[in-house]
Amino acid sequence: MASLGKPLPLPSHIHYELLLQLLEQQTMAAAYQDPRLRLQVQGLISTLRKALSQQRQLEEACRHDNIELEYQWSTNQLADRFTREDIAPQG
């Protein structure tokens, strides 16, 4: 994998963990009596766990290829870091 020239921005793991806690502790408790809602919440929880797992695999691949990572805490942090050409290259 080629060097990016800049660290690869990724969401901080805490974003996944907070969403999972909210869904598992509060949303699931509220939806528990409705089997249809409960199934949808379980699917959402599963999807988030898979997303976190896939991000960890990406991080490992980047470490293997010596690509620097930068964990993002907000979209403002990302906007401050990139130029217009980074987001929508001209040409």
PDB file with one MODEL, atoms N, CA, C and O in Angstrom:
MODEL        1
ATOM      1  N   MET A   1       0.844  -1.173   0.000  1.00  0.00           N
ATOM      2  CA  MET A   1       0.000   0.000   0.000  1.00  0.00           C
ATOM      3  C   MET A   1       0.890   1.237   0.000  1.00  0.00           C
ATOM      4  O   MET A   1       1.878   1.289   0.733  1.00  0.00           O
ATOM      5  N   ALA A   2       0.552   2.223  -0.808  1.00  0.00           N
ATOM      6  CA  ALA A   2       1.351   3.432  -0.920  1.00  0.00           C
ATOM      7  C   ALA A   2       1.093   4.366   0.255  1.00  0.00           C
ATOM      8  O   ALA A   2       0.037   4.327   0.887  1.00  0.00           O
ATOM      9  N   SER A   3       2.084   5.204   0.530  1.00  0.00           N
ATOM     10  CA  SER A   3       1.938   6.194   1.591  1.00  0.00           C
ATOM     11  C   SER A   3       0.890   7.225   1.183  1.00  0.00           C
ATOM     12  O   SER A   3       0.817   7.621   0.020  1.00  0.00           O
ATOM     13  N   LEU A   4       0.097   7.647   2.129  1.00  0.00           N
ATOM     14  CA  LEU A   4      -0.958   8.619   1.854  1.00  0.00           C
ATOM     15  C   LEU A   4      -0.457  10.053   1.928  1.00  0.00           C
ATOM     16  O   LEU A   4      -1.096  10.964   1.403  1.00  0.00           O
ATOM     17  N   GLY A   5       0.675  10.257   2.574  1.00  0.00           N
ATOM     18  CA  GLY A   5       1.186  11.600   2.762  1.00  0.00           C
ATOM     19  C   GLY A   5       0.587  12.301   3.971  1.00  0.00           C
ATOM     20  O   GLY A   5       1.147  13.276   4.470  1.00  0.00           O
ATOM     21  N   LYS A   6      -0.538  11.809   4.434  1.00  0.00           N
ATOM     22  CA  LYS A   6      -1.216  12.342   5.621  1.00  0.00           C
ATOM     23  C   LYS A   6      -1.730  11.146   6.407  1.00  0.00           C
ATOM     24  O   LYS A   6      -1.946  10.076   5.839  1.00  0.00           O
ATOM     25  N   PRO A   7      -1.926  11.321   7.712  1.00  0.00           N
ATOM     26  CA  PRO A   7      -2.520  10.218   8.484  1.00  0.00           C
ATOM     27  C   PRO A   7      -3.931   9.904   7.982  1.00  0.00           C
ATOM     28  O   PRO A   7      -4.652  10.790   7.522  1.00  0.00           O
ATOM     29  N   LEU A   8      -4.302   8.653   8.077  1.00  0.00           N
ATOM     30  CA  LEU A   8      -5.647   8.216   7.682  1.00  0.00           C
ATOM     31  C   LEU A   8      -6.622   8.542   8.811  1.00  0.00           C
ATOM     32  O   LEU A   8      -6.471   8.015   9.913  1.00  0.00           O
ATOM     33  N   PRO A   9      -7.622   9.401   8.566  1.00  0.00           N
ATOM     34  CA  PRO A   9      -8.575   9.736   9.627  1.00  0.00           C
ATOM     35  C   PRO A   9      -9.585   8.608   9.825  1.00  0.00           C
ATOM     36  O   PRO A   9     -10.182   8.113   8.869  1.00  0.00           O
ATOM     37  N   LEU A  10      -9.762   8.217  11.074  1.00  0.00           N
ATOM     38  CA  LEU A  10     -10.725   7.180  11.443  1.00  0.00           C
ATOM     39  C   LEU A  10     -11.483   7.630  12.683  1.00  0.00           C
ATOM     40  O   LEU A  10     -10.946   8.386  13.492  1.00  0.00           O
ATOM     41  N   PRO A  11     -12.731   7.173  12.844  1.00  0.00           N
ATOM     42  CA  PRO A  11     -13.447   7.516  14.069  1.00  0.00           C
ATOM     43  C   PRO A  11     -12.783   6.866  15.279  1.00  0.00           C
ATOM     44  O   PRO A  11     -12.297   5.738  15.205  1.00  0.00           O
ATOM     45  N   SER A  12     -12.772   7.578  16.367  1.00  0.00           N
ATOM     46  CA  SER A  12     -12.273   7.017  17.612  1.00  0.00           C
ATOM     47  C   SER A  12     -13.173   5.860  18.034  1.00  0.00           C
ATOM     48  O   SER A  12     -14.384   5.907  17.820  1.00  0.00           O
ATOM     49  N   HIS A  13     -12.594   4.834  18.625  1.00  0.00           N
ATOM     50  CA  HIS A  13     -13.376   3.665  19.056  1.00  0.00           C
ATOM     51  C   HIS A  13     -14.479   4.043  20.040  1.00  0.00           C
ATOM     52  O   HIS A  13     -15.498   3.357  20.121  1.00  0.00           O
ATOM     53  N   ILE A  14     -14.286   5.114  20.778  1.00  0.00           N
ATOM     54  CA  ILE A  14     -15.276   5.500  21.785  1.00  0.00           C
ATOM     55  C   ILE A  14     -16.629   5.791  21.138  1.00  0.00           C
ATOM     56  O   ILE A  14     -17.667   5.616  21.776  1.00  0.00           O
ATOM     57  N   HIS A  15     -16.630   6.235  19.875  1.00  0.00           N
ATOM     58  CA  HIS A  15     -17.902   6.501  19.195  1.00  0.00           C
ATOM     59  C   HIS A  15     -18.716   5.218  19.055  1.00  0.00           C
ATOM     60  O   HIS A  15     -19.921   5.211  19.308  1.00  0.00           O
ATOM     61  N   TYR A  16     -18.059   4.137  18.655  1.00  0.00           N
ATOM     62  CA  TYR A  16     -18.746   2.848  18.554  1.00  0.00           C
ATOM     63  C   TYR A  16     -19.206   2.385  19.936  1.00  0.00           C
ATOM     64  O   TYR A  16     -20.339   1.936  20.107  1.00  0.00           O
ATOM     65  N   GLU A  17     -18.317   2.500  20.913  1.00  0.00           N
ATOM     66  CA  GLU A  17     -18.612   1.998  22.254  1.00  0.00           C
ATOM     67  C   GLU A  17     -19.782   2.736  22.890  1.00  0.00           C
ATOM     68  O   GLU A  17     -20.621   2.120  23.547  1.00  0.00           O
ATOM     69  N   LEU A  18     -19.842   4.047  22.700  1.00  0.00           N
ATOM     70  CA  LEU A  18     -20.965   4.813  23.253  1.00  0.00           C
ATOM     71  C   LEU A  18     -22.281   4.433  22.586  1.00  0.00           C
ATOM     72  O   LEU A  18     -23.299   4.275  23.260  1.00  0.00           O
ATOM     73  N   LEU A  19     -22.263   4.286  21.266  1.00  0.00           N
ATOM     74  CA  LEU A  19     -23.479   3.867  20.562  1.00  0.00           C
ATOM     75  C   LEU A  19     -23.924   2.479  21.003  1.00  0.00           C
ATOM     76  O   LEU A  19     -25.112   2.243  21.219  1.00  0.00           O
ATOM     77  N   LEU A  20     -22.973   1.566  21.137  1.00  0.00           N
ATOM     78  CA  LEU A  20     -23.318   0.212  21.575  1.00  0.00           C
ATOM     79  C   LEU A  20     -23.910   0.214  22.975  1.00  0.00           C
ATOM     80  O   LEU A  20     -24.888  -0.487  23.234  1.00  0.00           O
ATOM     81  N   GLN A  21     -23.330   0.993  23.882  1.00  0.00           N
ATOM     82  CA  GLN A  21     -23.867   1.070  25.247  1.00  0.00           C
ATOM     83  C   GLN A  21     -25.290   1.617  25.240  1.00  0.00           C
ATOM     84  O   GLN A  21     -26.168   1.088  25.923  1.00  0.00           O
ATOM     85  N   LEU A  22     -25.514   2.670  24.474  1.00  0.00           N
ATOM     86  CA  LEU A  22     -26.850   3.259  24.392  1.00  0.00           C
ATOM     87  C   LEU A  22     -27.851   2.245  23.848  1.00  0.00           C
ATOM     88  O   LEU A  22     -28.932   2.069  24.411  1.00  0.00           O
ATOM     89  N   LEU A  23     -27.491   1.582  22.757  1.00  0.00           N
ATOM     90  CA  LEU A  23     -28.405   0.615  22.150  1.00  0.00           C
ATOM     91  C   LEU A  23     -28.655  -0.581  23.057  1.00  0.00           C
ATOM     92  O   LEU A  23     -29.793  -1.032  23.187  1.00  0.00           O
ATOM     93  N   GLU A  24     -27.610  -1.098  23.684  1.00  0.00           N
ATOM     94  CA  GLU A  24     -27.748  -2.293  24.521  1.00  0.00           C
ATOM     95  C   GLU A  24     -28.471  -2.007  25.833  1.00  0.00           C
ATOM     96  O   GLU A  24     -29.262  -2.828  26.297  1.00  0.00           O
ATOM     97  N   GLN A  25     -28.206  -0.856  26.430  1.00  0.00           N
ATOM     98  CA  GLN A  25     -28.750  -0.578  27.755  1.00  0.00           C
ATOM     99  C   GLN A  25     -30.089   0.151  27.718  1.00  0.00           C
ATOM    100  O   GLN A  25     -30.976  -0.150  28.517  1.00  0.00           O
ATOM    101  N   GLN A  26     -30.245   1.094  26.811  1.00  0.00           N
ATOM    102  CA  GLN A  26     -31.458   1.909  26.827  1.00  0.00           C
ATOM    103  C   GLN A  26     -32.434   1.540  25.716  1.00  0.00           C
ATOM    104  O   GLN A  26     -33.614   1.300  25.972  1.00  0.00           O
ATOM    105  N   THR A  27     -31.941   1.495  24.491  1.00  0.00           N
ATOM    106  CA  THR A  27     -32.835   1.202  23.368  1.00  0.00           C
ATOM    107  C   THR A  27     -33.405  -0.202  23.481  1.00  0.00           C
ATOM    108  O   THR A  27     -34.604  -0.404  23.285  1.00  0.00           O
ATOM    109  N   MET A  28     -32.559  -1.169  23.795  1.00  0.00           N
ATOM    110  CA  MET A  28     -33.029  -2.553  23.904  1.00  0.00           C
ATOM    111  C   MET A  28     -34.046  -2.690  25.032  1.00  0.00           C
ATOM    112  O   MET A  28     -35.037  -3.405  24.886  1.00  0.00           O
ATOM    113  N   ALA A  29     -33.814  -2.016  26.148  1.00  0.00           N
ATOM    114  CA  ALA A  29     -34.762  -2.084  27.266  1.00  0.00           C
ATOM    115  C   ALA A  29     -36.121  -1.516  26.855  1.00  0.00           C
ATOM    116  O   ALA A  29     -37.162  -2.060  27.224  1.00  0.00           O
ATOM    117  N   ALA A  30     -36.107  -0.426  26.094  1.00  0.00           N
ATOM    118  CA  ALA A  30     -37.362   0.193  25.666  1.00  0.00           C
ATOM    119  C   ALA A  30     -38.070  -0.630  24.593  1.00  0.00           C
ATOM    120  O   ALA A  30     -39.299  -0.648  24.538  1.00  0.00           O
ATOM    121  N   ALA A  31     -37.311  -1.306  23.746  1.00  0.00           N
ATOM    122  CA  ALA A  31     -37.889  -2.060  22.625  1.00  0.00           C
ATOM    123  C   ALA A  31     -38.145  -3.520  22.962  1.00  0.00           C
ATOM    124  O   ALA A  31     -38.655  -4.263  22.124  1.00  0.00           O
ATOM    125  N   TYR A  32     -37.804  -3.942  24.161  1.00  0.00           N
ATOM    126  CA  TYR A  32     -37.809  -5.366  24.492  1.00  0.00           C
ATOM    127  C   TYR A  32     -39.178  -6.025  24.326  1.00  0.00           C
ATOM    128  O   TYR A  32     -39.250  -7.187  23.926  1.00  0.00           O
ATOM    129  N   GLN A  33     -40.249  -5.322  24.619  1.00  0.00           N
ATOM    130  CA  GLN A  33     -41.595  -5.910  24.569  1.00  0.00           C
ATOM    131  C   GLN A  33     -42.112  -6.121  23.145  1.00  0.00           C
ATOM    132  O   GLN A  33     -43.050  -6.889  22.928  1.00  0.00           O
ATOM    133  N   ASP A  34     -41.500  -5.440  22.180  1.00  0.00           N
ATOM    134  CA  ASP A  34     -41.946  -5.548  20.787  1.00  0.00           C
ATOM    135  C   ASP A  34     -40.931  -6.392  20.013  1.00  0.00           C
ATOM    136  O   ASP A  34     -39.829  -5.923  19.730  1.00  0.00           O
ATOM    137  N   PRO A  35     -41.293  -7.631  19.666  1.00  0.00           N
ATOM    138  CA  PRO A  35     -40.337  -8.527  18.998  1.00  0.00           C
ATOM    139  C   PRO A  35     -39.752  -7.954  17.704  1.00  0.00           C
ATOM    140  O   PRO A  35     -38.580  -8.175  17.401  1.00  0.00           O
ATOM    141  N   ARG A  36     -40.559  -7.226  16.950  1.00  0.00           N
ATOM    142  CA  ARG A  36     -40.082  -6.641  15.695  1.00  0.00           C
ATOM    143  C   ARG A  36     -39.024  -5.573  15.960  1.00  0.00           C
ATOM    144  O   ARG A  36     -37.973  -5.561  15.319  1.00  0.00           O
ATOM    145  N   LEU A  37     -39.304  -4.683  16.903  1.00  0.00           N
ATOM    146  CA  LEU A  37     -38.327  -3.652  17.262  1.00  0.00           C
ATOM    147  C   LEU A  37     -37.076  -4.264  17.874  1.00  0.00           C
ATOM    148  O   LEU A  37     -35.958  -3.856  17.562  1.00  0.00           O
ATOM    149  N   ARG A  38     -37.272  -5.248  18.750  1.00  0.00           N
ATOM    150  CA  ARG A  38     -36.137  -5.904  19.399  1.00  0.00           C
ATOM    151  C   ARG A  38     -35.202  -6.508  18.349  1.00  0.00           C
ATOM    152  O   ARG A  38     -33.982  -6.392  18.463  1.00  0.00           O
ATOM    153  N   LEU A  39     -35.765  -7.142  17.340  1.00  0.00           N
ATOM    154  CA  LEU A  39     -34.969  -7.748  16.272  1.00  0.00           C
ATOM    155  C   LEU A  39     -34.197  -6.685  15.487  1.00  0.00           C
ATOM    156  O   LEU A  39     -33.038  -6.892  15.130  1.00  0.00           O
ATOM    157  N   GLN A  40     -34.836  -5.560  15.223  1.00  0.00           N
ATOM    158  CA  GLN A  40     -34.157  -4.478  14.508  1.00  0.00           C
ATOM    159  C   GLN A  40     -33.015  -3.895  15.336  1.00  0.00           C
ATOM    160  O   GLN A  40     -31.941  -3.612  14.805  1.00  0.00           O
ATOM    161  N   VAL A  41     -33.244  -3.717  16.623  1.00  0.00           N
ATOM    162  CA  VAL A  41     -32.191  -3.195  17.498  1.00  0.00           C
ATOM    163  C   VAL A  41     -31.034  -4.189  17.568  1.00  0.00           C
ATOM    164  O   VAL A  41     -29.870  -3.791  17.521  1.00  0.00           O
ATOM    165  N   GLN A  42     -31.349  -5.479  17.679  1.00  0.00           N
ATOM    166  CA  GLN A  42     -30.293  -6.494  17.695  1.00  0.00           C
ATOM    167  C   GLN A  42     -29.479  -6.460  16.403  1.00  0.00           C
ATOM    168  O   GLN A  42     -28.258  -6.609  16.433  1.00  0.00           O
ATOM    169  N   GLY A  43     -30.150  -6.265  15.276  1.00  0.00           N
ATOM    170  CA  GLY A  43     -29.450  -6.159  13.996  1.00  0.00           C
ATOM    171  C   GLY A  43     -28.545  -4.945  13.945  1.00  0.00           C
ATOM    172  O   GLY A  43     -27.429  -5.014  13.432  1.00  0.00           O
ATOM    173  N   LEU A  44     -29.027  -3.833  14.477  1.00  0.00           N
ATOM    174  CA  LEU A  44     -28.224  -2.613  14.514  1.00  0.00           C
ATOM    175  C   LEU A  44     -26.993  -2.796  15.399  1.00  0.00           C
ATOM    176  O   LEU A  44     -25.895  -2.374  15.037  1.00  0.00           O
ATOM    177  N   ILE A  45     -27.177  -3.421  16.548  1.00  0.00           N
ATOM    178  CA  ILE A  45     -26.053  -3.702  17.447  1.00  0.00           C
ATOM    179  C   ILE A  45     -25.032  -4.591  16.744  1.00  0.00           C
ATOM    180  O   ILE A  45     -23.829  -4.342  16.824  1.00  0.00           O
ATOM    181  N   SER A  46     -25.503  -5.615  16.065  1.00  0.00           N
ATOM    182  CA  SER A  46     -24.614  -6.520  15.333  1.00  0.00           C
ATOM    183  C   SER A  46     -23.844  -5.776  14.245  1.00  0.00           C
ATOM    184  O   SER A  46     -22.647  -5.998  14.064  1.00  0.00           O
ATOM    185  N   THR A  47     -24.525  -4.902  13.530  1.00  0.00           N
ATOM    186  CA  THR A  47     -23.881  -4.127  12.468  1.00  0.00           C
ATOM    187  C   THR A  47     -22.790  -3.226  13.029  1.00  0.00           C
ATOM    188  O   THR A  47     -21.707  -3.129  12.451  1.00  0.00           O
ATOM    189  N   LEU A  48     -23.066  -2.569  14.148  1.00  0.00           N
ATOM    190  CA  LEU A  48     -22.051  -1.705  14.765  1.00  0.00           C
ATOM    191  C   LEU A  48     -20.847  -2.506  15.245  1.00  0.00           C
ATOM    192  O   LEU A  48     -19.709  -2.058  15.104  1.00  0.00           O
ATOM    193  N   ARG A  49     -21.087  -3.679  15.808  1.00  0.00           N
ATOM    194  CA  ARG A  49     -19.974  -4.528  16.239  1.00  0.00           C
ATOM    195  C   ARG A  49     -19.119  -4.944  15.044  1.00  0.00           C
ATOM    196  O   ARG A  49     -17.891  -4.961  15.123  1.00  0.00           O
ATOM    197  N   LYS A  50     -19.781  -5.276  13.941  1.00  0.00           N
ATOM    198  CA  LYS A  50     -19.047  -5.641  12.724  1.00  0.00           C
ATOM    199  C   LYS A  50     -18.243  -4.455  12.204  1.00  0.00           C
ATOM    200  O   LYS A  50     -17.099  -4.618  11.781  1.00  0.00           O
ATOM    201  N   ALA A  51     -18.834  -3.264  12.234  1.00  0.00           N
ATOM    202  CA  ALA A  51     -18.135  -2.065  11.765  1.00  0.00           C
ATOM    203  C   ALA A  51     -16.883  -1.808  12.599  1.00  0.00           C
ATOM    204  O   ALA A  51     -15.831  -1.485  12.048  1.00  0.00           O
ATOM    205  N   LEU A  52     -16.985  -1.946  13.912  1.00  0.00           N
ATOM    206  CA  LEU A  52     -15.822  -1.765  14.777  1.00  0.00           C
ATOM    207  C   LEU A  52     -14.769  -2.826  14.478  1.00  0.00           C
ATOM    208  O   LEU A  52     -13.578  -2.520  14.429  1.00  0.00           O
ATOM    209  N   SER A  53     -15.196  -4.056  14.279  1.00  0.00           N
ATOM    210  CA  SER A  53     -14.266  -5.133  13.943  1.00  0.00           C
ATOM    211  C   SER A  53     -13.565  -4.859  12.615  1.00  0.00           C
ATOM    212  O   SER A  53     -12.359  -5.071  12.491  1.00  0.00           O
ATOM    213  N   GLN A  54     -14.314  -4.393  11.631  1.00  0.00           N
ATOM    214  CA  GLN A  54     -13.714  -4.075  10.334  1.00  0.00           C
ATOM    215  C   GLN A  54     -12.747  -2.907  10.447  1.00  0.00           C
ATOM    216  O   GLN A  54     -11.708  -2.900   9.787  1.00  0.00           O
ATOM    217  N   GLN A  55     -13.074  -1.919  11.276  1.00  0.00           N
ATOM    218  CA  GLN A  55     -12.149  -0.802  11.466  1.00  0.00           C
ATOM    219  C   GLN A  55     -10.862  -1.300  12.107  1.00  0.00           C
ATOM    220  O   GLN A  55      -9.776  -0.870  11.720  1.00  0.00           O
ATOM    221  N   ARG A  56     -10.966  -2.192  13.071  1.00  0.00           N
ATOM    222  CA  ARG A  56      -9.762  -2.737  13.708  1.00  0.00           C
ATOM    223  C   ARG A  56      -8.907  -3.501  12.696  1.00  0.00           C
ATOM    224  O   ARG A  56      -7.679  -3.437  12.755  1.00  0.00           O
ATOM    225  N   GLN A  57      -9.542  -4.222  11.771  1.00  0.00           N
ATOM    226  CA  GLN A  57      -8.795  -4.918  10.718  1.00  0.00           C
ATOM    227  C   GLN A  57      -8.090  -3.914   9.809  1.00  0.00           C
ATOM    228  O   GLN A  57      -6.944  -4.131   9.415  1.00  0.00           O
ATOM    229  N   LEU A  58      -8.765  -2.826   9.478  1.00  0.00           N
ATOM    230  CA  LEU A  58      -8.166  -1.772   8.669  1.00  0.00           C
ATOM    231  C   LEU A  58      -6.979  -1.151   9.396  1.00  0.00           C
ATOM    232  O   LEU A  58      -5.933  -0.911   8.793  1.00  0.00           O
ATOM    233  N   GLU A  59      -7.142  -0.892  10.687  1.00  0.00           N
ATOM    234  CA  GLU A  59      -6.046  -0.323  11.475  1.00  0.00           C
ATOM    235  C   GLU A  59      -4.830  -1.245  11.468  1.00  0.00           C
ATOM    236  O   GLU A  59      -3.696  -0.785  11.335  1.00  0.00           O
ATOM    237  N   GLU A  60      -5.068  -2.528  11.610  1.00  0.00           N
ATOM    238  CA  GLU A  60      -3.966  -3.491  11.606  1.00  0.00           C
ATOM    239  C   GLU A  60      -3.267  -3.508  10.249  1.00  0.00           C
ATOM    240  O   GLU A  60      -2.039  -3.557  10.183  1.00  0.00           O
ATOM    241  N   ALA A  61      -4.042  -3.467   9.175  1.00  0.00           N
ATOM    242  CA  ALA A  61      -3.453  -3.424   7.833  1.00  0.00           C
ATOM    243  C   ALA A  61      -2.622  -2.156   7.653  1.00  0.00           C
ATOM    244  O   ALA A  61      -1.545  -2.198   7.057  1.00  0.00           O
ATOM    245  N   CYS A  62      -3.114  -1.040   8.161  1.00  0.00           N
ATOM    246  CA  CYS A  62      -2.369   0.218   8.064  1.00  0.00           C
ATOM    247  C   CYS A  62      -1.077   0.146   8.870  1.00  0.00           C
ATOM    248  O   CYS A  62      -0.031   0.594   8.402  1.00  0.00           O
ATOM    249  N   ARG A  63      -1.139  -0.409  10.063  1.00  0.00           N
ATOM    250  CA  ARG A  63       0.080  -0.549  10.873  1.00  0.00           C
ATOM    251  C   ARG A  63       1.100  -1.425  10.151  1.00  0.00           C
ATOM    252  O   ARG A  63       2.295  -1.130  10.138  1.00  0.00           O
ATOM    253  N   HIS A  64       0.612  -2.494   9.560  1.00  0.00           N
ATOM    254  CA  HIS A  64       1.487  -3.407   8.817  1.00  0.00           C
ATOM    255  C   HIS A  64       2.176  -2.679   7.664  1.00  0.00           C
ATOM    256  O   HIS A  64       3.340  -2.944   7.361  1.00  0.00           O
ATOM    257  N   ASP A  65       1.445  -1.753   7.019  1.00  0.00           N
ATOM    258  CA  ASP A  65       1.972  -1.010   5.880  1.00  0.00           C
ATOM    259  C   ASP A  65       2.564   0.341   6.277  1.00  0.00           C
ATOM    260  O   ASP A  65       2.853   1.173   5.418  1.00  0.00           O
ATOM    261  N   ASN A  66       2.744   0.556   7.585  1.00  0.00           N
ATOM    262  CA  ASN A  66       3.327   1.797   8.112  1.00  0.00           C
ATOM    263  C   ASN A  66       2.552   3.043   7.686  1.00  0.00           C
ATOM    264  O   ASN A  66       3.143   4.077   7.374  1.00  0.00           O
ATOM    265  N   ILE A  67       1.239   2.934   7.677  1.00  0.00           N
ATOM    266  CA  ILE A  67       0.380   4.085   7.396  1.00  0.00           C
ATOM    267  C   ILE A  67      -0.093   4.641   8.732  1.00  0.00           C
ATOM    268  O   ILE A  67      -0.680   3.931   9.548  1.00  0.00           O
ATOM    269  N   GLU A  68       0.174   5.909   8.931  1.00  0.00           N
ATOM    270  CA  GLU A  68      -0.191   6.560  10.188  1.00  0.00           C
ATOM    271  C   GLU A  68      -1.706   6.736  10.272  1.00  0.00           C
ATOM    272  O   GLU A  68      -2.367   7.026   9.275  1.00  0.00           O
ATOM    273  N   LEU A  69      -2.239   6.557  11.467  1.00  0.00           N
ATOM    274  CA  LEU A  69      -3.668   6.723  11.730  1.00  0.00           C
ATOM    275  C   LEU A  69      -3.886   7.962  12.578  1.00  0.00           C
ATOM    276  O   LEU A  69      -3.045   8.325  13.400  1.00  0.00           O
ATOM    277  N   GLU A  70      -5.015   8.600  12.371  1.00  0.00           N
ATOM    278  CA  GLU A  70      -5.398   9.739  13.205  1.00  0.00           C
ATOM    279  C   GLU A  70      -6.854   9.558  13.608  1.00  0.00           C
ATOM    280  O   GLU A  70      -7.749   9.595  12.764  1.00  0.00           O
ATOM    281  N   TYR A  71      -7.082   9.364  14.895  1.00  0.00           N
ATOM    282  CA  TYR A  71      -8.441   9.139  15.383  1.00  0.00           C
ATOM    283  C   TYR A  71      -9.168  10.463  15.509  1.00  0.00           C
ATOM    284  O   TYR A  71      -8.657  11.420  16.091  1.00  0.00           O
ATOM    285  N   GLN A  72     -10.365  10.503  14.955  1.00  0.00           N
ATOM    286  CA  GLN A  72     -11.179  11.715  14.920  1.00  0.00           C
ATOM    287  C   GLN A  72     -12.210  11.680  16.044  1.00  0.00           C
ATOM    288  O   GLN A  72     -12.792  10.639  16.351  1.00  0.00           O
ATOM    289  N   TRP A  73     -12.417  12.839  16.640  1.00  0.00           N
ATOM    290  CA  TRP A  73     -13.406  12.969  17.707  1.00  0.00           C
ATOM    291  C   TRP A  73     -14.632  13.732  17.235  1.00  0.00           C
ATOM    292  O   TRP A  73     -15.689  13.668  17.862  1.00  0.00           O
ATOM    293  N   SER A  74     -14.490  14.461  16.120  1.00  0.00           N
ATOM    294  CA  SER A  74     -15.625  15.212  15.585  1.00  0.00           C
ATOM    295  C   SER A  74     -15.402  15.455  14.101  1.00  0.00           C
ATOM    296  O   SER A  74     -14.287  15.311  13.598  1.00  0.00           O
ATOM    297  N   THR A  75     -16.467  15.824  13.407  1.00  0.00           N
ATOM    298  CA  THR A  75     -16.328  16.152  11.991  1.00  0.00           C
ATOM    299  C   THR A  75     -15.616  17.482  11.811  1.00  0.00           C
ATOM    300  O   THR A  75     -15.010  17.711  10.764  1.00  0.00           O
ATOM    301  N   ASN A  76     -15.672  18.364  12.802  1.00  0.00           N
ATOM    302  CA  ASN A  76     -14.936  19.625  12.732  1.00  0.00           C
ATOM    303  C   ASN A  76     -13.442  19.365  12.638  1.00  0.00           C
ATOM    304  O   ASN A  76     -12.733  20.048  11.898  1.00  0.00           O
ATOM    305  N   GLN A  77     -12.970  18.394  13.375  1.00  0.00           N
ATOM    306  CA  GLN A  77     -11.560  18.034  13.353  1.00  0.00           C
ATOM    307  C   GLN A  77     -11.161  17.615  11.941  1.00  0.00           C
ATOM    308  O   GLN A  77     -10.076  17.970  11.479  1.00  0.00           O
ATOM    309  N   LEU A  78     -12.003  16.881  11.262  1.00  0.00           N
ATOM    310  CA  LEU A  78     -11.736  16.426   9.906  1.00  0.00           C
ATOM    311  C   LEU A  78     -11.755  17.601   8.933  1.00  0.00           C
ATOM    312  O   LEU A  78     -10.883  17.696   8.069  1.00  0.00           O
ATOM    313  N   ALA A  79     -12.726  18.487   9.057  1.00  0.00           N
ATOM    314  CA  ALA A  79     -12.845  19.623   8.143  1.00  0.00           C
ATOM    315  C   ALA A  79     -11.641  20.547   8.238  1.00  0.00           C
ATOM    316  O   ALA A  79     -11.214  21.104   7.227  1.00  0.00           O
ATOM    317  N   ASP A  80     -11.092  20.718   9.416  1.00  0.00           N
ATOM    318  CA  ASP A  80      -9.933  21.581   9.605  1.00  0.00           C
ATOM    319  C   ASP A  80      -8.681  21.001   8.963  1.00  0.00           C
ATOM    320  O   ASP A  80      -7.742  21.740   8.667  1.00  0.00           O
ATOM    321  N   ARG A  81      -8.654  19.707   8.747  1.00  0.00           N
ATOM    322  CA  ARG A  81      -7.458  19.010   8.322  1.00  0.00           C
ATOM    323  C   ARG A  81      -7.300  18.920   6.810  1.00  0.00           C
ATOM    324  O   ARG A  81      -6.176  18.838   6.315  1.00  0.00           O
ATOM    325  N   PHE A  82      -8.400  18.934   6.072  1.00  0.00           N
ATOM    326  CA  PHE A  82      -8.356  18.694   4.637  1.00  0.00           C
ATOM    327  C   PHE A  82      -8.649  19.955   3.843  1.00  0.00           C
ATOM    328  O   PHE A  82      -9.406  20.826   4.274  1.00  0.00           O
ATOM    329  N   THR A  83      -8.028  20.030   2.668  1.00  0.00           N
ATOM    330  CA  THR A  83      -8.316  21.114   1.738  1.00  0.00           C
ATOM    331  C   THR A  83      -9.435  20.669   0.808  1.00  0.00           C
ATOM    332  O   THR A  83      -9.829  19.503   0.816  1.00  0.00           O
ATOM    333  N   ARG A  84      -9.939  21.587   0.018  1.00  0.00           N
ATOM    334  CA  ARG A  84     -11.005  21.260  -0.931  1.00  0.00           C
ATOM    335  C   ARG A  84     -10.547  20.187  -1.921  1.00  0.00           C
ATOM    336  O   ARG A  84     -11.341  19.317  -2.279  1.00  0.00           O
ATOM    337  N   GLU A  85      -9.291  20.223  -2.371  1.00  0.00           N
ATOM    338  CA  GLU A  85      -8.781  19.219  -3.312  1.00  0.00           C
ATOM    339  C   GLU A  85      -8.729  17.832  -2.683  1.00  0.00           C
ATOM    340  O   GLU A  85      -8.906  16.832  -3.380  1.00  0.00           O
ATOM    341  N   ASP A  86      -8.489  17.758  -1.378  1.00  0.00           N
ATOM    342  CA  ASP A  86      -8.472  16.460  -0.705  1.00  0.00           C
ATOM    343  C   ASP A  86      -9.855  15.815  -0.745  1.00  0.00           C
ATOM    344  O   ASP A  86      -9.972  14.599  -0.897  1.00  0.00           O
ATOM    345  N   ILE A  87     -10.886  16.617  -0.610  1.00  0.00           N
ATOM    346  CA  ILE A  87     -12.244  16.097  -0.515  1.00  0.00           C
ATOM    347  C   ILE A  87     -12.842  15.857  -1.902  1.00  0.00           C
ATOM    348  O   ILE A  87     -13.466  14.821  -2.132  1.00  0.00           O
ATOM    349  N   ALA A  88     -12.659  16.797  -2.821  1.00  0.00           N
ATOM    350  CA  ALA A  88     -13.195  16.669  -4.183  1.00  0.00           C
ATOM    351  C   ALA A  88     -12.120  17.111  -5.174  1.00  0.00           C
ATOM    352  O   ALA A  88     -12.115  18.265  -5.602  1.00  0.00           O
ATOM    353  N   PRO A  89     -11.212  16.209  -5.542  1.00  0.00           N
ATOM    354  CA  PRO A  89     -10.127  16.582  -6.461  1.00  0.00           C
ATOM    355  C   PRO A  89     -10.665  17.139  -7.778  1.00  0.00           C
ATOM    356  O   PRO A  89     -11.637  16.623  -8.330  1.00  0.00           O
ATOM    357  N   GLN A  90     -10.033  18.179  -8.263  1.00  0.00           N
ATOM    358  CA  GLN A  90     -10.414  18.794  -9.538  1.00  0.00           C
ATOM    359  C   GLN A  90      -9.799  18.000 -10.685  1.00  0.00           C
ATOM    360  O   GLN A  90      -8.689  17.483 -10.562  1.00  0.00           O
ATOM    361  N   GLY A  91     -10.515  17.904 -11.792  1.00  0.00           N
ATOM    362  CA  GLY A  91      -9.912  17.276 -12.962  1.00  0.00           C
ATOM    363  C   GLY A  91     -10.674  16.150 -13.417  1.00  0.00           C
ATOM    364  O   GLY A  91     -10.300  15.507 -14.398  1.00  0.00           O
TER     365      GLY A  91
ENDMDL
END
